[in-house]
């Protein structure tokens, strides 16, 4: 076993990233959790967006008692999986570890690492909202995990996405030569999900083909904002259901994610982005 393999994560997880805020990354993480649960797969949600957080608020379970990220202390670098499972709130039957920095800021990186490792002890797949991926570079539990990148389909959003892709590729190629980097060290995204802008932001988004030319790789799914979905979140009703247009467009990708899980052996197989099938929800 090579040196890099020794430090690969033993966690079965999928990291959700975005270079732009406010385009629905946390929503997408939760909705995919719901779709995987509907396929009778065991998954859990982890909120590692250190700059934002609030996944419990978004899904509507902020009033539920239970453990949040800022309350986890692991001075010996370990958290008991079963004990943590019993203390977590659930959303539609999915265990959720939310980050509520306004109540208690996250602790040291070793506490975060221990929390992720513990959650991997009771779920076949962790769906991890990592925000922009900053502040997570020391987490060994995330090293080498596959990732998804949500892209804001505007000129500025694409520029930010390209910069993040470049940084992730550089971080991955550097291996252990880069120490204490603030950027997460997951693998380059297995798929890109484009989100078209709302009309109040710009009159129209960038054409998917132009976006692919600029990024140098395919955009697997392109979605339009759903006003009813946004309204349910803003009104405090949480995520009531997966919009049909999203469910249809995301189904091939969700199937690929489900196929990554090897039940019993608890590992994730490597999937090339070239194996993806392009689907879109933009009419």
LODOKOL-750500 format. One record per residue (C-alpha): residue number from 1; residue in one letter; z, x, y. Coordinates in pm, 1 decimal. Example, Ala and Ser with C-alpha at 12.3 -4.5 7.8 and 13.67 -1.06 7.14 Angstrom:
! LODOKOL-750500
@romi=1&kolnu=A&pz=780.0&px=1230.0&py=-450.0
@romi=2&kolnu=S&pz=714.0&px=1367.0&py=-106.0
***
This chain:
! LODOKOL-750500
@romi=1&kolnu=X&pz=0.0&px=0.0&py=0.0
@romi=2&kolnu=X&pz=-102.0&px=142.3&py=338.6
@romi=3&kolnu=X&pz=120.1&px=183.5&py=638.5
@romi=4&kolnu=X&pz=-26.2&px=-118.1&py=820.9
@romi=5&kolnu=X&pz=12.2&px=-336.6&py=511.6
@romi=6&kolnu=X&pz=379.7&px=-245.9&py=491.6
@romi=7&kolnu=X&pz=436.0&px=-402.2&py=831.4
@romi=8&kolnu=X&pz=222.3&px=-713.9&py=781.1
@romi=9&kolnu=X&pz=420.2&px=-1034.4&py=816.5
@romi=10&kolnu=X&pz=532.2&px=-1211.1&py=499.7
@romi=11&kolnu=X&pz=544.1&px=-1535.4&py=698.9
@romi=12&kolnu=X&pz=275.8&px=-1798.0&py=627.5
@romi=13&kolnu=X&pz=190.3&px=-1913.4&py=977.2
@romi=14&kolnu=X&pz=-80.8&px=-1993.3&py=1226.5
@romi=15&kolnu=X&pz=-45.9&px=-1884.8&py=1589.1
@romi=16&kolnu=X&pz=-183.0&px=-2108.3&py=1866.4
@romi=17&kolnu=X&pz=-280.1&px=-1925.2&py=2185.6
@romi=18&kolnu=X&pz=-440.4&px=-1998.2&py=2521.5
@romi=19&kolnu=X&pz=-513.5&px=-1782.4&py=2823.1
@romi=20&kolnu=X&pz=-490.2&px=-2088.8&py=3051.0
@romi=21&kolnu=X&pz=-200.3&px=-2324.3&py=3103.3
@romi=22&kolnu=X&pz=-215.9&px=-2700.3&py=3114.7
@romi=23&kolnu=X&pz=-503.9&px=-2757.9&py=2873.8
@romi=24&kolnu=X&pz=-303.3&px=-2904.8&py=2586.6
@romi=25&kolnu=X&pz=-205.3&px=-2611.0&py=2366.8
@romi=26&kolnu=X&pz=134.4&px=-2756.8&py=2272.8
@romi=27&kolnu=X&pz=-27.0&px=-3095.1&py=2212.8
@romi=28&kolnu=X&pz=-288.7&px=-2938.2&py=1987.6
@romi=29&kolnu=X&pz=-22.4&px=-2752.5&py=1787.4
@romi=30&kolnu=X&pz=171.6&px=-3073.4&py=1730.4
@romi=31&kolnu=X&pz=-133.9&px=-3286.3&py=1650.5
@romi=32&kolnu=X&pz=-250.0&px=-3039.1&py=1387.0
@romi=33&kolnu=X&pz=99.1&px=-3048.9&py=1238.5
@romi=34&kolnu=X&pz=68.4&px=-3426.4&py=1211.8
@romi=35&kolnu=X&pz=-272.8&px=-3401.2&py=1043.5
@romi=36&kolnu=X&pz=-147.6&px=-3144.1&py=793.3
@romi=37&kolnu=X&pz=157.0&px=-3358.5&py=718.8
@romi=38&kolnu=X&pz=-77.3&px=-3651.6&py=650.2
@romi=39&kolnu=X&pz=-239.3&px=-3427.7&py=387.0
@romi=40&kolnu=X&pz=102.8&px=-3399.1&py=217.7
@romi=41&kolnu=X&pz=148.2&px=-3036.7&py=322.8
@romi=42&kolnu=X&pz=483.5&px=-2890.9&py=419.5
@romi=43&kolnu=X&pz=470.4&px=-2747.4&py=771.4
@romi=44&kolnu=X&pz=706.2&px=-2685.9&py=1061.5
@romi=45&kolnu=X&pz=657.2&px=-2645.8&py=1437.0
@romi=46&kolnu=X&pz=783.9&px=-2342.3&py=1627.5
@romi=47&kolnu=X&pz=785.1&px=-2330.0&py=2008.2
@romi=48&kolnu=X&pz=753.4&px=-1964.7&py=2115.4
@romi=49&kolnu=X&pz=601.3&px=-2034.3&py=2457.0
@romi=50&kolnu=X&pz=859.0&px=-1827.0&py=2642.2
@romi=51&kolnu=X&pz=711.7&px=-1908.2&py=2983.9
@romi=52&kolnu=X&pz=714.4&px=-2284.0&py=2934.7
@romi=53&kolnu=X&pz=856.0&px=-2439.4&py=2622.2
@romi=54&kolnu=X&pz=953.9&px=-2803.5&py=2597.8
@romi=55&kolnu=X&pz=773.0&px=-2904.6&py=2280.4
@romi=56&kolnu=X&pz=1053.6&px=-3149.2&py=2200.1
@romi=57&kolnu=X&pz=996.6&px=-3319.6&py=2536.1
@romi=58&kolnu=X&pz=623.1&px=-3340.0&py=2478.0
@romi=59&kolnu=X&pz=654.9&px=-3508.4&py=2139.1
@romi=60&kolnu=X&pz=933.2&px=-3736.2&py=2260.8
@romi=61&kolnu=X&pz=1239.2&px=-3610.3&py=2068.9
@romi=62&kolnu=X&pz=1418.8&px=-3430.1&py=2351.5
@romi=63&kolnu=X&pz=1718.1&px=-3661.1&py=2305.2
@romi=64&kolnu=X&pz=1757.6&px=-3580.8&py=1937.4
@romi=65&kolnu=X&pz=2054.0&px=-3358.3&py=1856.4
@romi=66&kolnu=X&pz=1990.3&px=-3030.1&py=1686.6
@romi=67&kolnu=X&pz=1922.7&px=-2660.4&py=1725.3
@romi=68&kolnu=X&pz=1700.1&px=-2517.3&py=1999.8
@romi=69&kolnu=X&pz=1565.0&px=-2165.3&py=2026.7
@romi=70&kolnu=X&pz=1809.1&px=-2048.8&py=2292.7
@romi=71&kolnu=X&pz=2110.5&px=-2127.2&py=2075.9
@romi=72&kolnu=X&pz=2008.4&px=-1906.4&py=1785.2
@romi=73&kolnu=X&pz=2208.1&px=-1585.9&py=1747.7
@romi=74&kolnu=X&pz=2131.8&px=-1341.1&py=1467.6
@romi=75&kolnu=X&pz=2323.5&px=-1017.5&py=1534.1
@romi=76&kolnu=X&pz=2247.0&px=-899.8&py=1180.1
@romi=77&kolnu=X&pz=1882.7&px=-1000.7&py=1206.2
@romi=78&kolnu=X&pz=1903.8&px=-1291.4&py=963.3
@romi=79&kolnu=X&pz=1939.3&px=-1670.3&py=979.3
@romi=80&kolnu=X&pz=2001.7&px=-1879.1&py=669.3
@romi=81&kolnu=X&pz=1690.3&px=-2094.9&py=611.3
@romi=82&kolnu=X&pz=1866.9&px=-2396.7&py=463.9
@romi=83&kolnu=X&pz=2135.7&px=-2399.0&py=730.7
@romi=84&kolnu=X&pz=1872.5&px=-2387.1&py=1004.0
@romi=85&kolnu=X&pz=1667.3&px=-2662.4&py=838.0
@romi=86&kolnu=X&pz=1967.0&px=-2894.2&py=839.0
@romi=87&kolnu=X&pz=2027.1&px=-2836.1&py=1210.3
@romi=88&kolnu=X&pz=1671.7&px=-2887.8&py=1335.5
@romi=89&kolnu=X&pz=1546.3&px=-3213.8&py=1485.8
@romi=90&kolnu=X&pz=1235.3&px=-3360.6&py=1325.8
@romi=91&kolnu=X&pz=927.8&px=-3528.4&py=1467.6
@romi=92&kolnu=X&pz=746.4&px=-3762.8&py=1230.9
@romi=93&kolnu=X&pz=913.5&px=-3581.2&py=945.1
@romi=94&kolnu=X&pz=813.6&px=-3235.0&py=1071.7
@romi=95&kolnu=X&pz=1096.1&px=-2986.3&py=1144.9
@romi=96&kolnu=X&pz=1076.1&px=-2864.0&py=1504.2
@romi=97&kolnu=X&pz=1232.4&px=-2560.1&py=1669.5
@romi=98&kolnu=X&pz=1177.9&px=-2614.1&py=2041.7
@romi=99&kolnu=X&pz=1225.8&px=-2373.5&py=2328.7
@romi=100&kolnu=X&pz=1421.5&px=-2533.2&py=2614.8
@romi=101&kolnu=X&pz=1467.9&px=-2242.0&py=2858.1
@romi=102&kolnu=X&pz=1621.6&px=-2469.5&py=3124.4
@romi=103&kolnu=X&pz=1916.1&px=-2532.0&py=2888.9
@romi=104&kolnu=X&pz=1951.6&px=-2188.2&py=2731.0
@romi=105&kolnu=X&pz=1700.6&px=-1905.4&py=2762.4
@romi=106&kolnu=X&pz=1579.7&px=-1739.9&py=2439.4
@romi=107&kolnu=X&pz=1792.1&px=-1452.8&py=2314.8
@romi=108&kolnu=X&pz=1673.5&px=-1107.0&py=2208.1
@romi=109&kolnu=X&pz=1353.9&px=-1054.0&py=2015.0
@romi=110&kolnu=X&pz=1557.7&px=-998.0&py=1697.2
@romi=111&kolnu=X&pz=1696.0&px=-1353.1&py=1729.3
@romi=112&kolnu=X&pz=1343.6&px=-1493.1&py=1763.9
@romi=113&kolnu=X&pz=1224.0&px=-1286.5&py=1470.0
@romi=114&kolnu=X&pz=1510.0&px=-1407.9&py=1252.7
@romi=115&kolnu=X&pz=1443.6&px=-1769.7&py=1349.0
@romi=116&kolnu=X&pz=1074.5&px=-1749.9&py=1254.6
@romi=117&kolnu=X&pz=1153.7&px=-1580.5&py=923.4
@romi=118&kolnu=X&pz=1416.4&px=-1844.2&py=842.7
@romi=119&kolnu=X&pz=1176.4&px=-2131.0&py=910.7
@romi=120&kolnu=X&pz=923.3&px=-1972.0&py=677.1
@romi=121&kolnu=X&pz=1187.0&px=-2012.6&py=408.3
@romi=122&kolnu=X&pz=1148.1&px=-2391.0&py=394.9
@romi=123&kolnu=X&pz=786.9&px=-2460.5&py=504.3
@romi=124&kolnu=X&pz=453.7&px=-2368.3&py=347.7
@romi=125&kolnu=X&pz=299.7&px=-2310.8&py=691.9
@romi=126&kolnu=X&pz=446.2&px=-2254.6&py=1038.3
@romi=127&kolnu=X&pz=244.3&px=-2378.7&py=1335.2
@romi=128&kolnu=X&pz=349.2&px=-2155.7&py=1623.2
@romi=129&kolnu=X&pz=286.6&px=-2238.4&py=1987.7
@romi=130&kolnu=X&pz=280.4&px=-1889.1&py=2139.1
@romi=131&kolnu=X&pz=151.7&px=-1983.1&py=2484.2
@romi=132&kolnu=X&pz=-29.3&px=-1682.0&py=2631.2
@romi=133&kolnu=X&pz=123.5&px=-1456.7&py=2366.0
@romi=134&kolnu=X&pz=337.5&px=-1263.6&py=2612.0
@romi=135&kolnu=X&pz=686.8&px=-1136.3&py=2533.0
@romi=136&kolnu=X&pz=628.4&px=-1153.3&py=2156.8
@romi=137&kolnu=X&pz=502.2&px=-802.1&py=2084.1
@romi=138&kolnu=X&pz=812.7&px=-687.0&py=1897.1
@romi=139&kolnu=X&pz=821.5&px=-978.7&py=1652.8
@romi=140&kolnu=X&pz=736.9&px=-838.7&py=1309.8
@romi=141&kolnu=X&pz=731.6&px=-1192.4&py=1168.5
@romi=142&kolnu=X&pz=414.8&px=-1261.3&py=1370.0
@romi=143&kolnu=X&pz=234.1&px=-935.0&py=1299.7
@romi=144&kolnu=X&pz=-106.5&px=-988.8&py=1142.5
@romi=145&kolnu=X&pz=-87.5&px=-1369.2&py=1133.5
@romi=146&kolnu=X&pz=-411.6&px=-1565.6&py=1181.0
@romi=147&kolnu=X&pz=-452.1&px=-1738.8&py=1515.8
@romi=148&kolnu=X&pz=-640.3&px=-2011.9&py=1699.6
@romi=149&kolnu=X&pz=-741.3&px=-1982.9&py=2064.4
@romi=150&kolnu=X&pz=-776.5&px=-2282.6&py=2294.5
@romi=151&kolnu=X&pz=-1028.4&px=-2220.3&py=2571.9
@romi=152&kolnu=X&pz=-1046.1&px=-2391.6&py=2909.4
@romi=153&kolnu=X&pz=-1417.9&px=-2466.6&py=2942.2
@romi=154&kolnu=X&pz=-1442.8&px=-2363.0&py=3307.0
@romi=155&kolnu=X&pz=-1572.9&px=-2039.8&py=3457.9
@romi=156&kolnu=X&pz=-1221.9&px=-1911.8&py=3527.2
@romi=157&kolnu=X&pz=-1092.5&px=-2034.0&py=3191.6
@romi=158&kolnu=X&pz=-1366.1&px=-1851.1&py=3004.0
@romi=159&kolnu=X&pz=-1300.0&px=-1530.2&py=3196.9
@romi=160&kolnu=X&pz=-931.4&px=-1549.3&py=3105.8
@romi=161&kolnu=X&pz=-1012.9&px=-1626.6&py=2742.8
@romi=162&kolnu=X&pz=-1247.0&px=-1327.6&py=2719.9
@romi=163&kolnu=X&pz=-977.2&px=-1099.5&py=2859.1
@romi=164&kolnu=X&pz=-724.3&px=-1229.1&py=2606.6
@romi=165&kolnu=X&pz=-971.0&px=-1187.2&py=2318.4
@romi=166&kolnu=X&pz=-1031.3&px=-828.4&py=2427.4
@romi=167&kolnu=X&pz=-657.3&px=-761.0&py=2447.7
@romi=168&kolnu=X&pz=-591.1&px=-913.5&py=2105.1
@romi=169&kolnu=X&pz=-868.2&px=-705.0&py=1949.1
@romi=170&kolnu=X&pz=-729.6&px=-391.0&py=2111.2
@romi=171&kolnu=X&pz=-376.2&px=-472.4&py=1998.5
@romi=172&kolnu=X&pz=-492.6&px=-532.0&py=1641.6
@romi=173&kolnu=X&pz=-695.1&px=-210.8&py=1626.0
@romi=174&kolnu=X&pz=-410.6&px=-4.0&py=1769.7
@romi=175&kolnu=X&pz=-178.7&px=-91.7&py=1480.4
@romi=176&kolnu=X&pz=158.0&px=81.9&py=1495.9
@romi=177&kolnu=X&pz=38.9&px=328.1&py=1759.6
@romi=178&kolnu=X&pz=130.5&px=77.8&py=2032.4
@romi=179&kolnu=X&pz=503.3&px=32.0&py=2063.5
@romi=180&kolnu=X&pz=688.1&px=-234.1&py=2263.1
@romi=181&kolnu=X&pz=369.1&px=-404.5&py=2378.4
@romi=182&kolnu=X&pz=442.2&px=-739.5&py=2547.1
@romi=183&kolnu=X&pz=143.3&px=-901.2&py=2374.9
@romi=184&kolnu=X&pz=170.5&px=-1065.8&py=2034.8
@romi=185&kolnu=X&pz=16.9&px=-863.1&py=1750.8
@romi=186&kolnu=X&pz=-154.0&px=-1138.7&py=1552.9
@romi=187&kolnu=X&pz=-510.3&px=-1119.4&py=1426.9
@romi=188&kolnu=X&pz=-811.4&px=-1203.5&py=1638.9
@romi=189&kolnu=X&pz=-860.6&px=-1584.7&py=1644.5
@romi=190&kolnu=X&pz=-1016.6&px=-1737.6&py=1334.5
@romi=191&kolnu=X&pz=-1147.0&px=-2023.2&py=1550.0
@romi=192&kolnu=X&pz=-1189.9&px=-2123.6&py=1913.4
@romi=193&kolnu=X&pz=-1119.4&px=-2476.2&py=2037.7
@romi=194&kolnu=X&pz=-1277.4&px=-2556.0&py=2372.6
@romi=195&kolnu=X&pz=-1122.5&px=-2815.5&py=2605.4
@romi=196&kolnu=X&pz=-1347.7&px=-2962.1&py=2871.8
@romi=197&kolnu=X&pz=-1184.9&px=-3002.5&py=3213.8
@romi=198&kolnu=X&pz=-1079.8&px=-3335.3&py=3360.3
@romi=199&kolnu=X&pz=-1306.3&px=-3466.1&py=3635.9
@romi=200&kolnu=X&pz=-1042.3&px=-3417.7&py=3905.6
@romi=201&kolnu=X&pz=-1049.4&px=-3041.2&py=3836.7
@romi=202&kolnu=X&pz=-1424.1&px=-2978.3&py=3835.1
@romi=203&kolnu=X&pz=-1727.4&px=-3207.2&py=3817.3
@romi=204&kolnu=X&pz=-1826.4&px=-3073.3&py=3475.6
@romi=205&kolnu=X&pz=-1737.1&px=-2795.3&py=3238.1
@romi=206&kolnu=X&pz=-1936.3&px=-2499.9&py=3114.4
@romi=207&kolnu=X&pz=-2198.6&px=-2579.8&py=2850.9
@romi=208&kolnu=X&pz=-2079.2&px=-2472.8&py=2500.2
@romi=209&kolnu=X&pz=-2385.3&px=-2255.7&py=2439.7
@romi=210&kolnu=X&pz=-2329.2&px=-2071.8&py=2768.2
@romi=211&kolnu=X&pz=-1963.5&px=-2030.1&py=2678.8
@romi=212&kolnu=X&pz=-2055.9&px=-1877.3&py=2343.7
@romi=213&kolnu=X&pz=-2299.2&px=-1635.7&py=2508.3
@romi=214&kolnu=X&pz=-2028.0&px=-1523.0&py=2749.0
@romi=215&kolnu=X&pz=-1752.1&px=-1489.8&py=2488.1
@romi=216&kolnu=X&pz=-1976.3&px=-1331.3&py=2226.6
@romi=217&kolnu=X&pz=-1864.4&px=-1566.6&py=1950.9
@romi=218&kolnu=X&pz=-1886.2&px=-1931.6&py=1850.8
@romi=219&kolnu=X&pz=-1673.4&px=-2211.8&py=1987.8
@romi=220&kolnu=X&pz=-1588.7&px=-2408.2&py=1674.8
@romi=221&kolnu=X&pz=-1479.3&px=-2736.9&py=1832.7
@romi=222&kolnu=X&pz=-1525.2&px=-2875.6&py=2184.6
@romi=223&kolnu=X&pz=-1303.1&px=-3164.1&py=2294.9
@romi=224&kolnu=X&pz=-1279.5&px=-3392.0&py=2594.4
@romi=225&kolnu=X&pz=-943.3&px=-3483.9&py=2751.9
@romi=226&kolnu=X&pz=-806.6&px=-3818.2&py=2632.1
@romi=227&kolnu=X&pz=-644.7&px=-4015.7&py=2918.7
@romi=228&kolnu=X&pz=-438.4&px=-4235.2&py=2683.4
@romi=229&kolnu=X&pz=-296.8&px=-3929.9&py=2510.2
@romi=230&kolnu=X&pz=-203.1&px=-3769.0&py=2842.6
@romi=231&kolnu=X&pz=-47.6&px=-4094.3&py=2963.2
@romi=232&kolnu=X&pz=173.4&px=-4130.0&py=2654.3
@romi=233&kolnu=X&pz=308.0&px=-3777.9&py=2709.5
@romi=234&kolnu=X&pz=360.8&px=-3817.2&py=3084.7
@romi=235&kolnu=X&pz=530.7&px=-4155.5&py=3035.4
@romi=236&kolnu=X&pz=780.0&px=-4000.8&py=2796.6
@romi=237&kolnu=X&pz=649.5&px=-4183.6&py=2489.3
@romi=238&kolnu=X&pz=551.9&px=-3860.6&py=2313.3
@romi=239&kolnu=X&pz=249.5&px=-3817.0&py=2089.1
@romi=240&kolnu=X&pz=206.0&px=-4153.8&py=1929.0
@romi=241&kolnu=X&pz=-106.7&px=-4081.1&py=1724.7
@romi=242&kolnu=X&pz=-399.5&px=-3843.7&py=1684.5
@romi=243&kolnu=X&pz=-698.7&px=-3980.9&py=1882.3
@romi=244&kolnu=X&pz=-982.3&px=-4073.8&py=1648.9
@romi=245&kolnu=X&pz=-1231.2&px=-3851.8&py=1830.1
@romi=246&kolnu=X&pz=-996.0&px=-3556.2&py=1790.0
@romi=247&kolnu=X&pz=-927.5&px=-3635.3&py=1423.2
@romi=248&kolnu=X&pz=-1298.8&px=-3644.6&py=1341.8
@romi=249&kolnu=X&pz=-1384.1&px=-3329.0&py=1537.4
@romi=250&kolnu=X&pz=-1087.2&px=-3129.1&py=1408.9
@romi=251&kolnu=X&pz=-1108.2&px=-3237.5&py=1043.8
@romi=252&kolnu=X&pz=-1325.3&px=-2943.1&py=923.0
@romi=253&kolnu=X&pz=-1089.3&px=-2699.1&py=1093.2
@romi=254&kolnu=X&pz=-778.1&px=-2873.2&py=959.0
@romi=255&kolnu=X&pz=-928.9&px=-2854.9&py=609.8
@romi=256&kolnu=X&pz=-978.2&px=-2480.5&py=653.5
@romi=257&kolnu=X&pz=-616.5&px=-2442.8&py=760.3
@romi=258&kolnu=X&pz=-497.4&px=-2646.8&py=461.7
@romi=259&kolnu=X&pz=-707.1&px=-2423.8&py=236.8
@romi=260&kolnu=X&pz=-522.1&px=-2118.9&py=368.2
@romi=261&kolnu=X&pz=-199.5&px=-2231.6&py=205.3
@romi=262&kolnu=X&pz=-139.3&px=-2100.2&py=-144.2
@romi=263&kolnu=X&pz=144.8&px=-2318.1&py=-261.9
@romi=264&kolnu=X&pz=399.5&px=-2128.1&py=-466.6
@romi=265&kolnu=X&pz=285.0&px=-1780.9&py=-365.5
@romi=266&kolnu=X&pz=347.5&px=-1860.0&py=3.3
@romi=267&kolnu=X&pz=76.5&px=-1645.4&py=150.3
@romi=268&kolnu=X&pz=-222.3&px=-1692.7&py=378.0
@romi=269&kolnu=X&pz=-566.9&px=-1576.1&py=277.2
@romi=270&kolnu=X&pz=-792.6&px=-1407.4&py=527.0
@romi=271&kolnu=X&pz=-1067.3&px=-1633.7&py=659.5
@romi=272&kolnu=X&pz=-1356.2&px=-1504.0&py=864.3
@romi=273&kolnu=X&pz=-1468.8&px=-1693.4&py=1172.4
@romi=274&kolnu=X&pz=-1821.8&px=-1671.6&py=1028.9
@romi=275&kolnu=X&pz=-1718.7&px=-1921.3&py=761.2
@romi=276&kolnu=X&pz=-1648.9&px=-2193.1&py=1016.1
@romi=277&kolnu=X&pz=-1861.9&px=-2501.0&py=1062.0
@romi=278&kolnu=X&pz=-1940.2&px=-2597.0&py=1419.5
@romi=279&kolnu=X&pz=-1831.2&px=-2947.8&py=1515.3
@romi=280&kolnu=X&pz=-1794.5&px=-3110.0&py=1853.3
@romi=281&kolnu=X&pz=-1642.8&px=-3409.3&py=2023.0
@romi=282&kolnu=X&pz=-1847.7&px=-3384.8&py=2339.4
@romi=283&kolnu=X&pz=-2114.1&px=-3652.5&py=2368.2
***
